[in-house]
């Protein structure tokens, strides 16, 4: 389990559609560290670059506490939210 210095446990969200992205952003806006997983590495690179999910929620910027990955191996939080079909 990843635990930041300020004591909040990280939450992982699997699925970067509109629902998964909205969950991840809402948690991250509450100062919870969040890792959002998407299967498409190219889409992940664009989300990392743009700090937003232009495909699903283009007007919603990612908070600083939100990271994005295409690697399932990096999902290590004790809380995993599944937002995949």
N, C-alpha and C positions, 0 to 999 in steps of 0.2 A: 504494500500500500504506500502510495506517495502522500506524504504529509508536509505541506509547506511550513516554513518557519513560523508563520503567524497562527498556526493551529487548525486551519480548515482543511479537511480531506478533499482530495481531488475527485471529481466525478467524470466518468467517461461516457460519451454518447455515441453509440454506433448507428450511423445513418445520417447523412447530410442532406436529406430532403427538407421540405419546408418545416415539417413537424420537428425533426431532430435538430435542425438549425435553430428554430425558435426556442426549444428546450435549452439548448446549449447557451444561447445568448442570454436568456432569462436568468439562468443560474450564474453565469459569469457576471452579469450586471449586479448580482447580489454579492459580489466579491468572492465567489467560489471558483477555485481553479477548475477549468473544464478542458477536456480534450475531446474534440469532435472527429470521428472517424468517417472517411468516405472511401469507397472501393476504387474510384477513378483517380489515379495519381496526378493526371493533368488537371483535373478539377481542383484537387487539393492544392497544387502549386498556385493556381489562380486565386483560390481563397486566401492562401497565405500572403500572396502579393497584394491583393486588393483589400484584405482584412474585412471581407464580406462574401456572402454567397450570392453572386450575381444571378445565378440560375433560378433561385427560389425566393430569396428575400433581398433584392438588390438595394433597398433603401435602409437596411439595418446593418450598421457597422459592428464589427466584432470588438468586444471589450478587450482590454489588455490581458485579462486573465483567461482568455480563450485561445487554445492552440488547436491546430488542425493536422491530421496525419492520415496517411494511406496504409500505415503499417499496423496490422493487428497486434504485433508483438509489443507495441508501445502502450497498449491499453492495459493498465495495471492497477487502476483504482479499485477500491473495495466496493464502489457503487458503479454499476454499469447499467445505463438506460438503453434499451433496444428500441430503435425507431426505424426499423427496416420493414419492408413489406413481407 
